[in-house]
């Protein structure tokens, strides 16, 4: 059978899709960046996560409607094309989201080393290179295998966050007594820190948008994708709120912000449980986030090549694995370069910028589509004020970071 005639396989139902999204969201941020967010927002880190969640939620609803209307790989590029009919802008959007995914995977891979170092003092170059190559080969192996492994890893990383919440349950019970120190005063310097922390925390919510890029491998995508996107974001938001509250109550700002394995420090401060348990779980979580980003970026290159927007060789699907092998090898190479050249915080901020630009464009596209195209019957739809709010909040966060950060 010719590789060019092979199509992607629809094997992913709602449970696997939900774990795919959750694994990406949870692994990408809370295990890696909770300390960095506290470094900007101090005790008010939970508010920074709240600010980030508002921005993410508006765009998540926009993605949900668009994914129901256009359930195709390279989702964002397709949405922009439908909204503006400018091929160059669609190509740029696809490249932006793919690059954001690869920068995110590089960020996560650097974060992996922080937890790995608590066990083995191995050179960072060797650890980061090995994990990226291993995950790349897994991505090539097959979508069912990759997403199934991602689902198992997601269960492990959720268990890690639940362990933190259980260990810190007494601190959560003390919140009424600590409310005075948790509520930020109306001071510009405090809220500047919260907004800067919110920009970093936004990285922790990135992941739901990746779900639309495996649309051609999802069963009944018009129903499954909106449900999966919104459920994943809701579950992640609740867990982030609880973990962030425990973290700022358990540790002082300096300890939290300077730690390479922040949740290990939190567990050590809140229980007698061996803190290395959370280091192990943290490594699984981070690996999961990087794996999912690789899958997403390779599918964007595949989808764009299939549309004729990139070199057609990237659309080649292996008849043996039914995965886009050429696109995946390109993704592996780019992630390796990024991970080995740039520090973690720079990569995280770069990812947030890229995703916020894409969210701005996607919300604008949905506004245009809702004005010019009829509502699709029996399809997920949202009111016009939602993408307008998504557009405003996304561009406002970009401008705030550019001029204040």
N, C-alpha and C positions, 0 to 999 in steps of 0.2 A: 504493500500500500504506500502511495506517495505521502511523504510527511506534510506536503502542502494541503492535502485534502483532509487531514485529521482535525477534528473539532475538539474543543474542551468538553469535559464530561460533567453533566449535572448530577452531582452526588451529595451536595451539602444542603441539609435541612435546617430548620430553625435552631435546634440545640447546638449543632456544630457551628453554625454561623454566629450564634450568641457567644460561644466560647472563643471563637476566632476574634470577635470584636473586643470582648472583655480581656482576653489575653494581651492584646495589643495595647489597650488603654492602660490597664493596671501595670503591666510590665514596663511601659515606656516612662512612667513618671514617678510614682510614689516611692518606689524602691531606690531610685537614683537621685531625685531632685528635692525631696522633702527638706533636706538640710540647706540646700541653696536658696529655697524659697524662704525659709526661716531667717537666713542671712540678710534678706532684703526687708521682710515684713516683721521680723522678731516674733513677739507673742501673738501677733495678729495674722500669722500664717494661715489659719483657717479662713479668715476673710479673703485672703489672696486667692485661695482655692475657690471660694464662693464667687468672686468676681470672674475668675476664669470659667467657671461652670455656666454662668449666665451667657457669656459670649458663645460658648460651645453649644449651648442648648438651642438658641435661635437657629444656628446653622444646621444642627442635627435635624430639626424639623424640615428645613429646606431640602436637605439631602434626602430625607424620607420621601417627600413628594417627588423629587426628581428621579430617585431610584425606581419608584413605581411607574413613572412615565417612560423612562428610558433604561431598562435593565440590561445594560451592556458593559463589557470591560472598558477600561479607560473612561470611567464614568464622568469625571469632571470635564474632560476634554469634550465629550459628547454633549454635556449640559451647556457648555459655553457655545458650542457650535449651534445648538438648537436655539439658544437665546439671542445670539448676535450674528450668526451666519458669516463669521470671519474666520477662515481656516487658520490663518497665522496665529490668531488669538487662542484658538482651540489647541493648536500644537504647543504654544507657549504654556498654556495651563496644564496640559498633560505632562510636559517636561518639568514644570514647577512642582507638581504633586509627586512625581516620581523622584525628583531630586530631594524633596522634603522627606520622603520615606527613606531614602538612602542616607541622608544626613542623620535622621532619627535612628536608623539602625547603627550608624557609626557611634552616635551618642551612647546608645544602649550598650554597645560592645565595650566602650571605654568604662561605663559604669560597672559592667561585669567584673572587670579587673579589680575594682575596689573590694568586692566581696570575696573574690578568689584569693586575693592577697592575704586574707585573714587565715588561710590554710597553707598556701604555698607561696614562698617568696621567689616567684619565677619572673623573668623579664617580661615587661608589659608587651613588647613587640611580639614575642612568641605566643603569648596567651591570646591576644586580640586577633592575630593572624589565624591561629588555629581554629578559634571559635567561628570566625566568619567563613572560612573554607568549609568547615563541617556543616554549618547551617545551609550554605549554598548547595552542597551536595544533597542534603535532605530535601531542599526545595525542588531540585531537579528530579528526585526520586519519584514524586507523584503528589498530586493535590490531596487525594484522600488520605494518604499516609501523613503528609505534612500537617493537614488540618486536624487529623485525629491526634497526632502527637502534640500539636498546639493545644488541643482541648484538654489532654491529660496534664500538660504543663500549667494550663490555666487553673485547673482544680488545685494544683499544688500551690500556685501563687495566691489564690484566694484563701487557701488554708493558712498561709503565712500572715495575711492581713487579719484574718479572724483570730489568729493566735495573738497578734499585737492587741487587738480589741479586747480579747478575753483577759490578757495580762494587765491591761490598763483600765479594766472595768471600774475599779475603785476611784480612779482619777475622773472617769466620766461621771461617777456618782457625786463627785465634789464640785462639778461645774456650777451649780447654783451658788455655792460659797465663793467661787473664784470668778464670778461673772464680772466683777469690777475690773479685774486685770485682763480679761479676755475681750471686753468691748472697747474698741478704739475710740479715743477722744477726737473731737472735731478740730484737729490740728493738721495743717497742710503737710507738715513734714511726715507725720504718721501715715496719712493717706497716700502720699507719694511713695512711701515704702511699700504700702499694701498694693498699689497699682504696679510697681516694679516687680514685686513678688508675684502678682497676678499674671504678669507677662511670662515669667518663668513657669508658673504653675499651669499655664495654658498648655504647655508641652505635655503635662500629665493627662490631659483630656484628648490629646490627639490619638486617633485610632479608629473612631467610628467611621470616619470618611473612607478608610481603607476597605471597609466592607463592600462598598459599591463596586470596587474594582475586581471582585471575583463574581460579579453578577451572572456571568455566563456559565458558572459552575454551581449555581444555587437553584434548588428546586422551587418552583412557583415564586419567582423573584418579586413579582409585583406585590405580593402579600408578605413574603418572608423578610425582605430587605427592610421595609419601614419598621416592622415589629422588632427585628434584631437590633437595628440602630438605636431606637429609643430605649429598649430594655437595657442594652449594654451601658448606655450613658447614665441611666437612672441608677443602676446598681453601683457603678463606679463612683458616682457623686456621693452616695450615702457612705460608702466605705472610705473615701477620701476624707470626708468631713470628720468621721470618728477617729481615723488614724492621725490626722493633723492635730486634732484637739489633744489627743493623748501625747503626741510628740512634744508639743510646746509646754504641756504641764509636767512632763517627765524630765526634760532636759533644759539646761540654760541655752541661750541663743548661740554662744560660742561653740559649745560642745556639739550641738546639732549641726551647725553650719560648716564646721571644719572636719566632720567625720566623713571618711570614704565609704562607710557602710552604716548609714544613719539609723536604719531600723534595727540593726544589731545592737546599737547603743541604747535604743529605746527599750527593747526587750530586756536587756541587762538591767536597766534602771527600774523596771516595773515588775520583775518577777525573779524567781530562782531558777527559771528554765535556762538550760544551757544556751547562751546567745548564739552559738555557732549554728544552731538549728535554723535561725532566720537567715544566716549567711548562706546556707545551702539553698534554702527556699528562694532567697534573693537571686542567686545565680540562675536557678530554673526560670524565675520570672523574667529576668533580663534576657536570657536566651530565647524565651518565648516571644518577647516583643520584637527582637531582632529578626527571628524567623518569619514572623507575620509581615514585617516591613519588606523583607526580601520577596515574599510571595506577591505582595501588593505591587511593588515597583516593577517586577518582571511582567506582571499582567498588564500594567499600563503601557510598557514598551510594546508588548504583544498586541494590545488593542489598538494602539496608535499606528503600528506598522500594518495591521489588518485594514485600517481605514485609509492607508496610503500616505500617512503623515510622517512616517519614518522609513528607514531602510527596510525593504520587504523581508530581508533575512531574519529580522527580529520577530516576524510573525510565524516563523517555522515551528511547528509542533512535532515533537518526537513521536513516531508511531509506537514506540516501545513504552515510554513513560506517560505519554499524552500531556507533556508539559512543554512550555516554550524554552528550550535549552539555550539557544543563543542569547535571548533576552536575559536569562538568569545569569549567564556568565558575565555579561556586561555589568549587571547590577553588582555582582560579587567584586569585580575589579574596582568599581567606583567606591564602594563602601570601604574597601581596604585602604584606598588612598586617603579618604576622609578621616577614617579612624586613626590612622597612624600619623597624621599631620596636624590635627587640631585638638585643643583641649575641650573637655566635656561641656563646660558652661557656654563656650563660644558656639559649639555645635547645637546645644539646646536652644539658644537664642536664635540662631540661624533657622532652625526648624520652625520655631514659632512665627518668625517673620514670613517665611514661605507659606505656611498653612494659612495664616491670616490674610495674606494676599489672595490666595485661592478662595477662601471663604467669602471675601469681598466680591470677587468675580462671580462665584456660584450664586450668591444671593441676588446679585444684580441680574444674572441670567434668568433666575426664576421670576423676578419681577417682570422682565420683558416677556417671558413665556406666558405668564398669567394674563398679560395685557393683550397678547396677540393670538394665542392658541386656545381652543375650547377646552373646557374641563372634561377629563376622561371619566366616563361613568364607571362606578364600582372601583375607583382608584383612590388611593390615599391623597387627600388635599388639605391645605392649610390656608388660613386667611392671609390676605395681602400684607397685613401689618407685620407678620412674622418675618418674611425675608427682608422687609424694609428695616426692621429692628436688627436683623442679623448683619445687614450691610453697614448700618451706622455703628454698631458696637465693634465690629471687626476693624473697620478703618480707624475708629477712635483709638483702639488699643495700639495700632501701628503708629499713629501719629504721636501718642503719648510717649511711647518708648523712644521714638526718634528724637523728640525734642526735650524730654525730661530725663530719660534713662542715661 
